[in-house]
């Protein structure tokens, strides 16, 4: 029986480390795929869009609660308005950032032209 040399032990350690890291990444990838399939299957379950009560019908809102038809429409409108406000704010911040970048690059261009004329 041959004893393991230091190089053999280092190679074995690197192999075990590589297998552990690879299995972690592969496990995360595989579990994310399984989770997506799970979510798709769960979403395919049909929830009733309206429920009959003694006072009338309750309708399912976007948030998953059952409310009156008017309130469900209000929740839908509020959700659309909230998304639009978010996108407007996002684009405004992008425009401000681009404007400041343009101003800063034009100022640096002016400084370069002033120094080159001297």
C-alpha positions as a Markdown table, in Angstrom:
| # | Residue | x | y | z |
|---|---|---|---|---|
| 1 | Unk | 0.0 | 0.0 | 0.0 |
| 2 | Unk | 1.4 | 3.4 | -1.1 |
| 3 | Unk | 1.0 | 6.3 | 1.3 |
| 4 | Unk | -0.6 | 9.5 | -0.1 |
| 5 | Unk | 1.8 | 12.2 | -0.8 |
| 6 | Unk | 1.2 | 15.9 | -0.2 |
| 7 | Unk | 0.4 | 16.5 | -3.9 |
| 8 | Unk | -2.1 | 13.6 | -3.8 |
| 9 | Unk | -3.8 | 15.0 | -0.7 |
| 10 | Unk | -4.0 | 18.5 | -2.3 |
| 11 | Unk | -5.5 | 17.0 | -5.5 |
| 12 | Unk | -8.1 | 15.0 | -3.4 |
| 13 | Unk | -9.0 | 18.2 | -1.4 |
| 14 | Unk | -9.5 | 20.2 | -4.6 |
| 15 | Unk | -11.6 | 17.4 | -6.1 |
| 16 | Unk | -13.9 | 17.3 | -3.0 |
| 17 | Unk | -14.1 | 21.1 | -2.9 |
| 18 | Unk | -15.0 | 21.2 | -6.6 |
| 19 | Unk | -17.7 | 18.6 | -6.2 |
| 20 | Unk | -19.2 | 20.3 | -3.2 |
| 21 | Unk | -19.4 | 23.7 | -4.9 |
| 22 | Unk | -20.7 | 22.2 | -8.1 |
| 23 | Unk | -23.4 | 20.3 | -6.3 |
| 24 | Unk | -24.5 | 23.4 | -4.4 |
| 25 | Unk | -24.9 | 25.4 | -7.7 |
| 26 | Unk | -26.6 | 22.5 | -9.4 |
| 27 | Unk | -28.9 | 22.0 | -6.4 |
| 28 | Unk | -29.9 | 25.7 | -6.5 |
| 29 | Unk | -30.5 | 25.6 | -10.2 |
| 30 | Unk | -32.5 | 22.4 | -10.0 |
| 31 | Unk | -34.5 | 23.6 | -7.0 |
| 32 | Unk | -35.4 | 26.9 | -8.8 |
| 33 | Unk | -36.7 | 25.0 | -11.8 |
| 34 | Unk | -38.8 | 22.7 | -9.5 |
| 35 | Unk | -40.1 | 25.7 | -7.7 |
| 36 | Unk | -41.2 | 27.4 | -10.9 |
| 37 | Unk | -43.1 | 24.2 | -12.0 |
| 38 | Unk | -44.6 | 24.1 | -8.5 |
| 39 | Unk | -45.8 | 27.7 | -8.8 |
| 40 | Unk | -47.3 | 27.1 | -12.2 |
| 41 | Unk | -49.2 | 24.1 | -11.0 |
| 42 | Unk | -50.5 | 26.0 | -7.9 |
| 43 | Unk | -51.6 | 28.9 | -10.1 |
| 44 | Unk | -53.6 | 26.5 | -12.3 |
| 45 | Unk | -55.9 | 25.7 | -9.4 |
| 46 | Unk | -59.1 | 27.5 | -10.1 |
| 47 | Unk | -60.2 | 29.9 | -7.4 |
| 48 | Unk | -63.7 | 31.1 | -7.8 |
| 49 | Unk | -64.0 | 34.6 | -9.2 |
| 50 | Unk | -67.2 | 35.2 | -7.3 |
| 51 | Unk | -68.8 | 33.8 | -4.2 |
| 52 | Unk | -72.5 | 34.0 | -3.4 |
| 53 | Unk | -73.5 | 35.3 | 0.0 |
| 54 | Unk | -76.8 | 36.3 | 1.6 |
| 55 | Unk | -76.3 | 39.9 | 0.7 |
| 56 | Unk | -75.2 | 39.2 | -2.9 |
| 57 | Unk | -72.0 | 38.3 | -4.7 |
| 58 | Unk | -68.4 | 38.9 | -3.6 |
| 59 | Unk | -65.8 | 39.1 | -6.3 |
| 60 | Unk | -62.1 | 38.1 | -6.0 |
| 61 | Unk | -59.8 | 41.0 | -6.2 |
| 62 | Unk | -56.2 | 41.1 | -7.4 |
| 63 | Unk | -55.0 | 40.8 | -3.8 |
| 64 | Unk | -56.9 | 37.5 | -3.4 |
| 65 | Unk | -59.6 | 38.8 | -1.1 |
| 66 | Unk | -63.3 | 38.6 | -1.8 |
| 67 | Unk | -64.9 | 42.1 | -1.8 |
| 68 | Unk | -67.9 | 43.8 | -3.5 |
| 69 | Unk | -67.7 | 44.4 | -7.2 |
| 70 | Unk | -67.2 | 48.2 | -6.7 |
| 71 | Unk | -64.3 | 47.6 | -4.3 |
| 72 | Unk | -62.7 | 45.0 | -6.6 |
| 73 | Unk | -62.8 | 47.6 | -9.4 |
| 74 | Unk | -61.3 | 50.2 | -7.0 |
| 75 | Unk | -58.5 | 47.8 | -6.0 |
| 76 | Unk | -57.8 | 47.1 | -9.7 |
| 77 | Unk | -57.7 | 50.8 | -10.5 |
| 78 | Unk | -55.4 | 51.6 | -7.5 |
| 79 | Unk | -53.0 | 48.8 | -8.5 |
| 80 | Unk | -52.8 | 50.2 | -12.1 |
| 81 | Unk | -52.3 | 53.7 | -10.8 |
| 82 | Unk | -49.6 | 52.5 | -8.4 |
| 83 | Unk | -47.7 | 50.8 | -11.2 |
| 84 | Unk | -48.0 | 53.8 | -13.5 |
| 85 | Unk | -46.7 | 56.1 | -10.7 |
| 86 | Unk | -43.8 | 53.7 | -10.2 |
| 87 | Unk | -42.9 | 53.7 | -13.9 |
| 88 | Unk | -43.2 | 57.4 | -14.1 |
| 89 | Unk | -40.9 | 57.9 | -11.1 |
| 90 | Unk | -38.4 | 55.4 | -12.5 |
| 91 | Unk | -38.3 | 57.1 | -15.9 |
| 92 | Unk | -37.9 | 60.6 | -14.3 |
| 93 | Unk | -35.0 | 59.4 | -12.3 |
| 94 | Unk | -33.4 | 57.9 | -15.4 |
| 95 | Unk | -33.9 | 61.2 | -17.3 |
| 96 | Unk | -32.3 | 63.2 | -14.4 |
| 97 | Unk | -29.4 | 60.9 | -14.3 |
| 98 | Unk | -28.9 | 61.1 | -18.1 |
| 99 | Unk | -29.2 | 64.9 | -18.0 |
| 100 | Unk | -26.6 | 65.2 | -15.3 |
| 101 | Unk | -24.3 | 62.9 | -17.3 |
| 102 | Unk | -24.8 | 64.9 | -20.4 |
| 103 | Unk | -24.1 | 68.2 | -18.5 |
| 104 | Unk | -21.0 | 66.8 | -16.9 |
| 105 | Unk | -19.6 | 65.4 | -20.2 |
| 106 | Unk | -20.3 | 68.7 | -21.9 |
| 107 | Unk | -18.5 | 70.7 | -19.1 |
| 108 | Unk | -15.5 | 68.4 | -19.3 |
| 109 | Unk | -15.5 | 68.9 | -23.1 |
| 110 | Unk | -15.5 | 72.7 | -22.6 |
| 111 | Unk | -12.6 | 72.5 | -20.2 |
| 112 | Unk | -10.6 | 70.4 | -22.6 |
| 113 | Unk | -11.2 | 72.9 | -25.5 |
| 114 | Unk | -10.2 | 75.8 | -23.3 |
| 115 | Unk | -6.9 | 74.2 | -22.2 |
| 116 | Unk | -6.1 | 73.1 | -25.7 |
| 117 | Unk | -6.4 | 76.7 | -27.1 |
| 118 | Unk | -3.7 | 78.0 | -24.6 |
